[in-house]
Amino acid sequence: MTKLGISIGILATVFCLPVEAQTISVLVLDQAGAQTVLQAARESAQQRNAPSAIAVVDPAGDLLAFQRMDGVRPASADLAIEKARHRPRDGG
């Protein structure tokens, strides 16, 4: 193998390696945190005098907590859960 071939092989290997390890931070919401979010959303809805169906889901879209306030149509439950599952997440 020529020096040029070895040099190209080394350069290809170097450029294929990541400069630094990449990590992804994922915040996990436990049941206590889900209840805190639910309570804050309920209080906000009460302050705005806007009864709501409130759904809290985990990153996989699994339901963690739900409440349908008085005066909210029963069909709003499914809508709230679907909105929570499909809401864009920015990670922060």
C-alpha positions in Angstrom: 0.0 0.0 0.0 1.4 3.4 -0.9 1.9 6.3 1.5 -0.9 8.2 -0.3 -3.3 5.2 0.3 -2.4 5.0 4.0 -2.8 8.8 4.4 -6.2 8.7 2.8 -7.3 5.8 5.0 -6.1 7.6 8.1 -7.9 10.9 7.1 -11.1 9.0 6.3 -11.0 7.3 9.7 -10.3 10.6 11.5 -13.2 12.4 9.7 -15.6 9.6 10.5 -15.0 9.8 14.2 -17.1 12.2 16.2 -15.2 15.1 17.7 -16.8 14.7 21.0 -19.4 12.3 22.5 -22.9 13.4 21.8 -25.4 13.0 24.6 -29.2 13.5 24.6 -30.8 14.7 27.8 -34.3 13.5 28.3 -36.3 14.8 31.2 -38.6 12.2 32.7 -41.8 13.2 34.3 -42.9 11.0 37.2 -46.4 10.8 38.7 -45.7 13.5 41.2 -44.5 15.8 38.5 -47.5 15.0 36.3 -49.8 15.9 39.2 -48.0 19.2 39.6 -48.4 20.0 35.9 -52.1 19.0 36.1 -52.7 21.3 39.1 -50.9 24.2 37.5 -53.0 23.8 34.3 -56.2 23.5 36.4 -55.4 26.7 38.3 -54.6 28.5 35.1 -57.9 27.4 33.5 -59.8 28.5 36.7 -58.1 32.0 36.6 -59.1 32.4 33.0 -62.7 31.1 33.7 -62.1 28.5 31.0 -63.0 25.0 32.2 -60.8 22.5 30.4 -59.9 18.9 29.8 -56.3 18.6 30.8 -54.0 15.7 29.7 -50.4 15.1 30.7 -48.4 12.5 28.7 -44.9 11.2 28.8 -42.5 11.5 25.8 -43.9 8.3 24.4 -47.4 9.7 24.5 -48.6 7.5 27.3 -51.1 9.2 29.6 -49.8 10.1 33.0 -52.6 12.3 34.4 -55.9 13.6 33.2 -58.7 15.8 34.5 -62.0 17.0 32.9 -63.2 20.0 34.8 -66.9 20.6 35.4 -68.7 22.0 32.5 -66.5 20.5 29.8 -68.0 18.2 27.2 -67.1 14.5 27.6 -65.8 14.4 24.0 -63.2 16.9 25.0 -61.3 14.1 26.9 -60.2 12.4 23.8 -59.3 15.6 22.1 -57.2 16.8 25.0 -55.3 13.5 25.1 -54.6 13.5 21.4 -53.5 17.2 21.5 -51.1 16.3 24.3 -49.7 13.4 22.3 -49.1 15.4 19.2 -47.9 18.7 20.6 -44.4 19.6 19.4 -41.8 19.1 22.1 -38.8 21.4 22.2 -37.0 19.6 25.0 -37.0 22.5 27.3 
